[in-house]
Amino acid sequence: MGHRPSHRSRGRRTGRLATKAGTALRQSRWWSRWWNLILETERRYGAVRIAKFGVATGSGFLVIEAILVLGMTILYHTTQVPGATFSSPSILGLTALAFGAGSTLAFVINDRVTFKDGGSRRRKRQQPWLTRWGKFQLACLAGNVIIIAIQLGLLATASLSPAIGHVLGSLVTYPITYLISSRFVWAMGPVS
């Protein structure tokens, strides 16, 4: 016949299970507190939406960088530009193509994920997709002009790659683009 555990060993096993259950309960309470803090922060300050906008913008940024690096490699067989006066029109056209593709991707992600929850009343009066896309492109235009100015300025003065200029310009224009697009494209307050 099989060995039946004594009363003491069963108690130890039950005690271990109770300890594991207690640990799981404490961890779930800990997670619940953090989750509630995240939700309250989102409700008050829109922090989760700002982070989502950052992810969408980052995705567009990666597309822009990929197009710029690929285009520079195709045009000049390097990511370093040979000279500012020789390359400015080519770089400007490449940059316009990259910004168009990157900002369209950022718009799609923002429209589907970041600003999708605005309440039924907002959704009823929401403008058509093409109108929102056009407004987002206009909202990005101010930031893109600054980014292009920084790119060309760094190219002319320091012969730095447009990719580096784009990184620096993006850091400067991120808050501007967020404030303008949340208000005028999706008709939501920046932190509400």
PANU-525168 format. One record per residue: x, y, z of N, C-alpha, C in turn; residue number from 1. Coordinates in pm, 1 decimal. Layout:
{{X Y Z} {X Y Z} {X Y Z} NUM};
...
//
This chain:
{{82.5 -117.6 0.0} {0.0 0.0 0.0} {87.1 124.2 0.0} 1};
{{29.4 228.3 -51.8} {103.8 352.1 -62.6} {126.6 417.4 72.6} 2};
{{229.2 492.8 78.1} {263.6 564.9 199.6} {173.3 686.2 211.6} 3};
{{108.2 695.2 323.4} {21.0 809.0 348.0} {95.2 910.6 434.7} 4};
{{98.9 1040.4 389.5} {174.7 1137.8 466.6} {115.8 1157.1 605.2} 5};
{{204.0 1178.7 698.4} {158.5 1201.1 835.1} {88.4 1336.2 844.4} 6};
{{23.5 1353.6 957.3} {-49.4 1477.1 982.1} {45.4 1597.3 977.7} 7};
{{168.0 1578.4 1028.4} {265.0 1687.4 1030.7} {309.8 1727.8 891.1} 8};
{{340.7 1633.4 803.5} {387.9 1668.0 669.2} {276.7 1731.4 586.8} 9};
{{153.8 1686.1 608.5} {42.6 1751.7 539.0} {29.6 1896.0 584.1} 10};
{{51.5 1923.0 708.7} {44.3 2059.3 761.3} {152.3 2147.8 703.0} 11};
{{273.4 2090.4 688.0} {382.1 2168.7 627.6} {349.5 2203.6 484.3} 12};
{{295.6 2105.3 410.6} {260.2 2129.2 270.6} {149.3 2235.2 263.3} 13};
{{50.2 2224.0 347.2} {-58.4 2321.4 348.7} {-5.9 2458.5 388.1} 14};
{{87.0 2461.6 482.9} {146.7 2589.0 523.4} {222.2 2654.6 409.1} 15};
{{296.0 2574.2 329.3} {366.6 2630.0 213.2} {269.0 2685.1 110.9} 16};
{{159.0 2613.2 89.7} {58.5 2661.6 -5.6} {-4.3 2790.5 44.4} 17};
{{-30.4 2796.9 173.6} {-87.5 2919.4 229.9} {10.1 3035.1 216.0} 18};
{{139.8 3008.8 235.2} {240.9 3113.7 219.5} {245.8 3161.9 75.4} 19};
{{241.3 3068.1 -19.0} {240.5 3107.0 -160.7} {115.4 3186.5 -193.7} 20};
{{1.0 3143.5 -142.9} {-123.9 3216.1 -168.5} {-118.2 3355.3 -107.3} 21};
{{-60.8 3365.9 13.8} {-47.1 3496.5 77.9} {44.3 3588.8 -0.8} 22};
{{153.8 3532.7 -52.0} {246.3 3612.4 -134.2} {176.8 3659.5 -260.8} 23};
{{101.9 3569.8 -324.4} {28.9 3607.3 -445.7} {-73.5 3715.5 -415.6} 24};
{{-140.3 3704.1 -301.6} {-239.7 3804.6 -264.4} {-172.8 3939.5 -239.5} 25};
{{-57.9 3937.9 -168.7} {13.0 4063.7 -146.3} {60.7 4124.2 -278.1} 26};
{{109.2 4039.7 -369.0} {153.9 4090.4 -497.9} {37.8 4146.5 -577.4} 27};
{{-78.1 4083.0 -571.1} {-193.1 4134.8 -645.4} {-239.9 4266.8 -585.0} 28};
{{-232.1 4279.0 -451.0} {-268.0 4406.0 -388.9} {-170.1 4514.2 -431.2} 29};
{{-40.3 4479.2 -434.0} {62.2 4573.0 -478.6} {35.1 4615.5 -621.6} 30};
{{8.2 4517.7 -709.3} {-19.9 4548.2 -849.8} {-146.6 4631.6 -861.1} 31};
{{-246.0 4598.9 -781.4} {-372.1 4673.4 -784.5} {-350.6 4819.5 -745.7} 32};
{{-267.9 4842.8 -645.4} {-237.8 4981.3 -605.7} {-168.9 5057.0 -718.5} 33};
{{-69.6 4991.9 -781.1} {1.8 5057.4 -891.1} {-91.3 5082.7 -1008.5} 34};
{{-174.3 4985.1 -1040.3} {-267.4 5001.4 -1152.3} {-363.2 5116.9 -1124.9} 35};
{{-413.5 5126.1 -1001.8} {-502.4 5236.8 -966.9} {-430.3 5370.5 -974.0} 36};
{{-303.0 5371.9 -933.7} {-223.4 5494.9 -944.8} {-206.4 5534.9 -1090.8} 37};
{{-179.7 5437.9 -1177.5} {-166.2 5466.0 -1320.8} {-296.6 5521.0 -1376.4} 38};
{{-408.1 5458.9 -1341.2} {-538.3 5505.8 -1390.7} {-570.7 5646.5 -1339.7} 39};
{{-539.9 5672.2 -1212.7} {-565.8 5805.6 -1157.3} {-476.3 5910.4 -1222.8} 40};
{{-350.6 5875.1 -1247.8} {-259.7 5966.8 -1316.3} {-309.5 5995.5 -1457.1} 41};
{{-358.9 5893.3 -1523.9} {-415.1 5912.7 -1658.6} {-537.5 6003.4 -1652.8} 42};
{{-623.3 5978.8 -1555.9} {-744.6 6059.3 -1545.7} {-710.9 6205.8 -1519.5} 43};
{{-614.9 6231.2 -1432.6} {-581.7 6368.6 -1397.8} {-492.1 6438.2 -1499.0} 44};
{{-391.2 6368.8 -1546.8} {-287.6 6436.2 -1625.0} {-271.5 6384.4 -1767.0} 45};
{{-339.1 6279.1 -1804.0} {-325.0 6225.0 -1938.3} {-188.4 6162.9 -1963.6} 46};
{{-123.2 6112.0 -1859.2} {13.7 6061.0 -1872.9} {20.9 5940.7 -1965.4} 47};
{{-78.3 5852.9 -1959.3} {-76.5 5735.6 -2046.1} {-94.8 5778.4 -2191.1} 48};
{{-181.0 5876.3 -2213.9} {-200.4 5926.3 -2350.0} {-74.1 5993.0 -2402.7} 49};
{{-5.6 6066.3 -2317.4} {120.2 6128.2 -2359.0} {221.8 6020.7 -2395.0} 50};
{{224.8 5912.0 -2317.9} {317.0 5801.8 -2347.8} {278.6 5732.7 -2479.0} 51};
{{148.9 5713.1 -2501.2} {103.7 5652.9 -2627.5} {141.2 5741.6 -2745.8} 52};
{{123.4 5872.7 -2728.0} {161.8 5966.1 -2833.3} {311.9 5956.0 -2859.5} 53};
{{388.7 5938.5 -2753.2} {532.9 5921.1 -2767.8} {568.4 5795.5 -2845.2} 54};
{{495.9 5686.4 -2820.2} {520.6 5562.2 -2894.5} {484.5 5581.7 -3041.9} 55};
{{371.8 5645.5 -3068.5} {331.4 5670.8 -3207.3} {432.0 5761.9 -3276.8} 56};
{{472.9 5866.8 -3207.4} {571.4 5957.5 -3264.3} {705.1 5886.9 -3284.7} 57};
{{741.7 5802.5 -3189.9} {865.2 5725.7 -3202.2} {862.4 5631.4 -3321.3} 58};
{{746.5 5571.9 -3346.8} {733.1 5483.6 -3463.8} {750.0 5563.1 -3592.7} 59};
{{686.3 5680.3 -3598.6} {704.1 5766.9 -3714.9} {847.5 5812.5 -3727.8} 60};
{{910.4 5841.4 -3614.2} {1050.6 5882.1 -3612.2} {1140.4 5773.2 -3671.2} 61};
{{1114.7 5647.3 -3634.0} {1195.5 5537.0 -3687.4} {1179.0 5523.2 -3838.3} 62};
{{1056.3 5543.2 -3887.5} {1033.3 5538.0 -4032.5} {1109.4 5651.4 -4101.0} 63};
{{1103.5 5770.4 -4043.8} {1174.5 5885.0 -4100.7} {1325.0 5857.9 -4103.9} 64};
{{1377.8 5808.9 -3992.9} {1521.4 5780.6 -3987.0} {1560.5 5672.9 -4088.0} 65};
{{1478.3 5568.9 -4100.6} {1509.2 5462.2 -4196.0} {1511.5 5516.2 -4339.0} 66};
{{1414.3 5599.9 -4373.1} {1410.7 5658.1 -4507.6} {1530.9 5750.0 -4530.3} 67};
{{1563.7 5830.9 -4428.9} {1678.9 5920.8 -4443.0} {1810.0 5844.2 -4459.9} 68};
{{1830.7 5743.5 -4377.3} {1955.6 5667.2 -4386.3} {1961.2 5590.2 -4517.8} 69};
{{1851.1 5527.2 -4554.9} {1847.1 5453.1 -4681.8} {1867.5 5547.4 -4800.1} 70};
{{1799.4 5661.5 -4796.6} {1813.6 5759.7 -4904.5} {1953.9 5815.6 -4913.7} 71};
{{2014.9 5845.3 -4798.6} {2152.6 5895.6 -4798.6} {2247.5 5789.8 -4854.3} 72};
{{2223.1 5665.6 -4818.7} {2308.2 5557.5 -4868.0} {2292.2 5540.6 -5018.5} 73};
{{2170.6 5551.1 -5067.3} {2147.3 5537.9 -5211.5} {2204.6 5657.6 -5287.4} 74};
{{2179.7 5778.9 -5237.9} {2226.3 5898.9 -5307.8} {2377.4 5918.7 -5300.2} 75};
{{2435.8 5897.3 -5182.6} {2575.6 5933.0 -5161.5} {2664.5 5814.5 -5124.6} 76};
{{2608.0 5695.0 -5114.9} {2680.2 5573.6 -5076.3} {2745.2 5586.6 -4938.9} 77};
{{2690.0 5672.7 -4857.3} {2734.6 5693.1 -4719.0} {2625.2 5770.7 -4647.3} 78};
{{2631.1 5773.7 -4515.1} {2535.7 5857.4 -4441.6} {2590.5 5997.1 -4417.8} 79};
{{2715.7 6020.2 -4453.2} {2774.0 6153.7 -4444.2} {2757.4 6225.3 -4578.3} 80};
{{2708.0 6346.5 -4573.1} {2683.1 6423.4 -4694.6} {2812.6 6489.1 -4740.4} 81};
{{2843.0 6483.7 -4874.0} {2969.5 6539.2 -4922.4} {2984.6 6689.8 -4901.5} 82};
{{2879.7 6768.7 -4919.9} {2892.2 6913.8 -4903.8} {2754.7 6976.5 -4894.7} 83};
{{2743.1 7086.3 -4820.7} {2613.8 7148.2 -4795.5} {2553.1 7207.3 -4922.5} 84};
{{2630.1 7276.2 -5004.1} {2573.5 7341.7 -5121.8} {2535.8 7240.1 -5229.1} 85};
{{2609.1 7131.5 -5239.2} {2580.6 7030.4 -5340.7} {2456.9 6948.5 -5306.3} 86};
{{2433.5 6926.6 -5178.8} {2333.2 6828.9 -5140.0} {2201.9 6886.1 -5088.6} 87};
{{2190.4 7013.0 -5061.5} {2071.2 7067.3 -4998.3} {1941.0 7037.3 -5071.4} 88};
{{1926.5 7055.4 -5204.4} {1799.1 7022.5 -5268.8} {1764.6 6873.2 -5259.4} 89};
{{1862.7 6788.3 -5274.8} {1838.0 6644.4 -5263.5} {1796.3 6606.9 -5122.0} 90};
{{1865.3 6662.1 -5025.7} {1834.5 6633.8 -4886.1} {1695.4 6686.0 -4851.1} 91};
{{1661.1 6802.7 -4901.7} {1529.9 6859.9 -4873.9} {1418.4 6771.6 -4929.6} 92};
{{1433.5 6722.0 -5052.4} {1333.6 6631.8 -5110.5} {1323.7 6500.6 -5035.2} 93};
{{1438.0 6445.3 -4997.6} {1440.1 6321.2 -4921.2} {1374.8 6340.9 -4784.9} 94};
{{1403.2 6453.8 -4723.4} {1344.9 6483.6 -4592.9} {1193.9 6500.1 -4602.9} 95};
{{1145.7 6566.6 -4707.8} {1000.6 6583.4 -4725.3} {932.5 6448.0 -4742.4} 96};
{{990.1 6359.6 -4821.9} {934.5 6225.1 -4838.4} {933.0 6150.3 -4705.9} 97};
{{1042.6 6156.6 -4632.0} {1052.4 6086.3 -4504.1} {950.0 6139.4 -4403.9} 98};
{{938.0 6271.8 -4395.1} {842.1 6329.3 -4301.3} {698.2 6294.3 -4337.5} 99};
{{666.5 6293.5 -4465.3} {531.3 6256.0 -4506.9} {496.4 6114.1 -4466.4} 100};
{{587.5 6021.1 -4490.6} {562.8 5880.6 -4455.3} {559.7 5861.7 -4303.6} 101};
{{654.4 5921.2 -4232.7} {660.8 5905.6 -4087.4} {543.7 5968.4 -4015.0} 102};
{{503.7 6086.7 -4057.0} {390.8 6151.0 -3989.0} {258.9 6082.1 -4021.8} 103};
{{248.0 6020.7 -4139.3} {126.8 5944.2 -4170.6} {117.5 5821.0 -4080.8} 104};
{{228.2 5751.9 -4059.2} {227.6 5637.9 -3968.1} {193.6 5682.7 -3826.8} 105};
{{252.4 5792.0 -3781.1} {223.0 5843.5 -3647.3} {75.6 5880.8 -3635.4} 106};
{{18.1 5939.5 -3740.4} {-123.9 5974.2 -3737.7} {-210.6 5850.1 -3723.1} 107};
{{-182.9 5748.2 -3801.6} {-264.4 5626.0 -3797.8} {-260.0 5564.2 -3658.0} 108};
{{-141.5 5556.0 -3598.9} {-130.5 5499.4 -3464.3} {-202.6 5587.3 -3362.8} 109};
{{-184.8 5717.2 -3370.9} {-254.1 5807.1 -3278.3} {-405.0 5798.7 -3294.6} 110};
{{-451.4 5792.2 -3418.1} {-594.5 5788.1 -3442.9} {-656.9 5657.7 -3392.9} 111};
{{-585.3 5547.0 -3409.5} {-638.3 5415.3 -3371.5} {-615.6 5381.7 -3225.2} 112};
{{-511.3 5436.2 -3164.2} {-475.0 5394.9 -3028.7} {-480.8 5511.3 -2929.2} 113};
{{-406.2 5616.7 -2954.9} {-388.0 5723.0 -2856.1} {-515.9 5800.5 -2827.8} 114};
{{-585.2 5843.6 -2931.7} {-701.8 5930.7 -2913.9} {-832.5 5860.7 -2946.3} 115};
{{-835.2 5728.6 -2944.9} {-958.4 5657.1 -2979.7} {-1065.4 5671.0 -2873.6} 116};
{{-1025.3 5689.2 -2748.7} {-1122.5 5698.2 -2639.5} {-1151.0 5843.8 -2606.5} 117};
{{-1254.3 5895.5 -2662.5} {-1289.0 6033.5 -2633.9} {-1434.9 6047.5 -2596.6} 118};
{{-1503.2 5937.4 -2576.2} {-1643.7 5943.5 -2543.5} {-1730.3 5941.8 -2668.1} 119};
{{-1852.8 5897.4 -2650.6} {-1942.2 5883.8 -2766.2} {-1981.2 6019.3 -2823.6} 120};
{{-1994.4 6120.9 -2739.2} {-2031.4 6252.8 -2789.0} {-1923.7 6308.1 -2882.1} 121};
{{-1796.5 6290.7 -2845.7} {-1686.7 6337.8 -2930.6} {-1682.2 6258.4 -3060.4} 122};
{{-1704.6 6125.8 -3052.6} {-1700.7 6043.5 -3173.4} {-1811.3 6080.9 -3271.2} 123};
{{-1926.3 6123.1 -3220.9} {-2036.5 6161.2 -3309.7} {-2003.9 6286.7 -3388.7} 124};
{{-1933.3 6379.4 -3327.4} {-1899.4 6504.1 -3397.3} {-1759.6 6501.6 -3456.3} 125};
{{-1697.7 6385.8 -3456.0} {-1562.6 6373.6 -3509.6} {-1562.3 6392.0 -3661.1} 126};
{{-1460.9 6457.3 -3708.1} {-1449.6 6484.2 -3850.5} {-1404.8 6357.7 -3924.0} 127};
{{-1423.6 6354.8 -4055.3} {-1380.4 6237.6 -4132.4} {-1229.5 6214.7 -4121.7} 128};
{{-1190.8 6090.5 -4149.3} {-1051.2 6048.0 -4137.2} {-958.7 6137.8 -4218.5} 129};
{{-993.8 6165.6 -4343.1} {-907.4 6245.3 -4430.2} {-889.0 6387.6 -4376.2} 130};
{{-992.6 6443.2 -4317.6} {-982.3 6576.7 -4257.8} {-888.9 6574.7 -4137.9} 131};
{{-904.2 6472.4 -4051.3} {-814.4 6460.5 -3935.5} {-669.7 6440.8 -3981.3} 132};
{{-650.5 6359.3 -4085.3} {-515.7 6336.5 -4136.9} {-455.4 6467.5 -4187.0} 133};
{{-533.8 6545.5 -4262.1} {-485.3 6674.0 -4312.3} {-450.1 6769.5 -4199.6} 134};
{{-534.2 6773.7 -4096.4} {-505.2 6860.4 -3982.4} {-380.5 6814.1 -3907.7} 135};
{{-362.9 6682.3 -3897.2} {-243.0 6631.4 -3831.4} {-118.1 6668.4 -3911.5} 136};
{{-127.6 6659.0 -4044.1} {-13.5 6698.2 -4127.2} {18.4 6846.6 -4107.5} 137};
{{-84.6 6929.5 -4096.4} {-61.8 7072.0 -4071.3} {-3.1 7095.2 -3932.1} 138};
{{-50.6 7016.0 -3833.6} {3.7 7029.0 -3698.2} {150.5 6989.5 -3694.8} 139};
{{185.1 6890.0 -3772.5} {325.7 6845.7 -3779.0} {411.1 6942.4 -3860.2} 140};
{{348.2 7022.6 -3944.9} {423.0 7112.5 -4032.0} {510.0 7210.3 -3952.9} 141};
{{454.3 7266.7 -3846.3} {533.0 7360.5 -3764.8} {656.9 7291.2 -3708.5} 142};
{{637.2 7172.4 -3655.4} {751.1 7097.4 -3602.8} {848.0 7056.9 -3712.1} 143};
{{794.0 7017.1 -3827.4} {880.3 6974.6 -3937.4} {964.9 7089.5 -3991.6} 144};
{{908.0 7208.9 -3994.9} {985.0 7325.6 -4040.8} {1102.3 7350.1 -3946.3} 145};
{{1077.9 7338.8 -3816.8} {1185.7 7356.8 -3719.0} {1290.5 7247.0 -3735.2} 146};
{{1244.5 7123.2 -3752.0} {1337.1 7011.1 -3767.8} {1422.7 7028.5 -3893.0} 147};
{{1360.2 7066.6 -4003.9} {1434.9 7085.7 -4128.6} {1534.7 7200.7 -4113.7} 148};
{{1493.6 7307.4 -4045.8} {1586.1 7418.9 -4023.7} {1705.9 7373.6 -3940.4} 149};
{{1680.8 7293.5 -3838.6} {1790.7 7242.2 -3756.7} {1879.7 7149.5 -3839.1} 150};
{{1816.6 7062.5 -3920.0} {1894.0 6970.9 -4005.0} {1985.3 7047.1 -4100.5} 151};
{{1927.1 7141.2 -4174.2} {2006.5 7216.0 -4271.7} {2109.7 7305.5 -4204.0} 152};
{{2074.9 7361.2 -4088.1} {2170.1 7442.6 -4014.2} {2289.9 7361.2 -3967.7} 153};
{{2263.2 7242.5 -3914.8} {2373.2 7155.9 -3872.0} {2453.4 7103.7 -3990.8} 154};
{{2384.0 7080.1 -4101.2} {2453.4 7033.4 -4221.7} {2547.0 7142.1 -4274.6} 155};
{{2497.8 7266.5 -4280.1} {2578.0 7375.8 -4335.4} {2691.1 7419.0 -4242.2} 156};
{{2665.2 7417.5 -4111.6} {2767.0 7468.5 -4019.7} {2865.0 7361.7 -3971.1} 157};
{{2814.6 7241.4 -3949.1} {2900.8 7139.2 -3889.1} {2914.5 7014.3 -3975.8} 158};
{{2852.2 7013.2 -4093.6} {2851.3 6896.7 -4183.2} {2805.0 6769.5 -4112.4} 159};
{{2705.0 6786.5 -4024.5} {2648.1 6671.0 -3955.3} {2540.1 6607.4 -4041.2} 160};
{{2523.7 6480.1 -4025.7} {2423.7 6405.5 -4100.3} {2282.9 6455.9 -4066.8} 161};
{{2192.0 6455.7 -4164.4} {2053.8 6494.8 -4136.7} {1986.6 6407.6 -4031.1} 162};
{{2033.1 6284.9 -4014.7} {1976.1 6198.1 -3911.6} {1999.6 6256.9 -3772.4} 163};
{{2117.4 6311.4 -3748.2} {2148.0 6373.9 -3618.8} {2064.5 6500.9 -3601.0} 164};
{{2051.3 6578.3 -3707.7} {1967.1 6697.8 -3702.4} {1822.6 6663.8 -3674.5} 165};
{{1777.4 6552.6 -3728.6} {1639.3 6510.4 -3705.1} {1618.6 6470.3 -3560.4} 166};
{{1713.8 6403.2 -3500.4} {1702.6 6364.2 -3359.6} {1692.6 6488.2 -3271.2} 167};
{{1781.9 6583.7 -3291.9} {1780.5 6705.1 -3210.1} {1653.7 6787.2 -3232.9} 168};
{{1612.6 6799.9 -3359.0} {1491.1 6874.9 -3389.0} {1366.6 6808.9 -3332.5} 169};
{{1363.5 6677.6 -3333.5} {1247.9 6605.5 -3279.3} {1233.7 6627.1 -3129.7} 170};
{{1343.9 6631.3 -3059.4} {1338.1 6657.4 -2915.5} {1281.1 6796.2 -2886.3} 171};
{{1314.2 6891.4 -2971.6} {1264.6 7027.9 -2952.8} {1115.4 7037.3 -2984.5} 172};
{{1071.0 6969.0 -3088.1} {934.1 6988.6 -3136.7} {830.2 6892.5 -3080.1} 173};
{{869.3 6789.2 -3006.6} {772.3 6691.3 -2954.9} {659.5 6755.3 -2874.6} 174};
{{688.8 6839.2 -2774.5} {578.1 6896.5 -2697.5} {487.9 6987.7 -2780.7} 175};
{{545.3 7057.8 -2875.3} {466.1 7147.4 -2960.6} {367.5 7066.3 -3044.4} 176};
{{415.3 6960.8 -3105.1} {329.3 6877.1 -3188.9} {219.9 6811.9 -3106.9} 177};
{{251.5 6765.5 -2986.0} {150.8 6702.2 -2901.4} {40.3 6800.4 -2864.6} 178};
{{76.8 6918.6 -2821.2} {-23.5 7016.5 -2779.7} {-113.5 7057.7 -2895.3} 179};
{{-54.3 7085.7 -3010.1} {-133.3 7129.5 -3125.5} {-224.1 7018.0 -3175.7} 180};
{{-170.5 6898.2 -3191.1} {-251.3 6790.6 -3249.4} {-360.3 6742.4 -3155.4} 181};
{{-333.8 6735.4 -3025.4} {-439.8 6689.7 -2935.2} {-556.3 6787.2 -2933.6} 182};
{{-527.5 6913.9 -2946.0} {-634.1 7015.0 -2940.2} {-706.7 7030.8 -3073.2} 183};
{{-632.3 7044.3 -3183.9} {-694.7 7080.6 -3309.9} {-729.2 6961.5 -3400.2} 184};
{{-664.3 6848.8 -3381.2} {-694.5 6732.7 -3464.8} {-801.5 6646.8 -3399.1} 185};
{{-783.5 6617.0 -3269.1} {-877.0 6526.6 -3201.3} {-966.7 6597.4 -3102.2} 186};
{{-958.2 6729.6 -3092.0} {-1045.6 6811.0 -3007.9} {-1047.6 6763.4 -2862.9} 187};
{{-930.8 6731.7 -2811.2} {-917.7 6690.8 -2671.1} {-814.6 6780.6 -2606.0} 188};
{{-831.2 6804.3 -2478.3} {-730.8 6880.8 -2406.5} {-602.5 6800.9 -2394.6} 189};
{{-489.8 6866.0 -2382.9} {-363.1 6794.0 -2377.8} {-347.1 6705.4 -2254.4} 190};
{{-411.7 6739.8 -2142.8} {-398.3 6659.3 -2021.8} {-532.3 6612.7 -1966.2} 191};
{{-636.4 6620.9 -2041.4} {-765.5 6576.8 -1986.0} {-816.4 6455.7 -2059.2} 192};
//
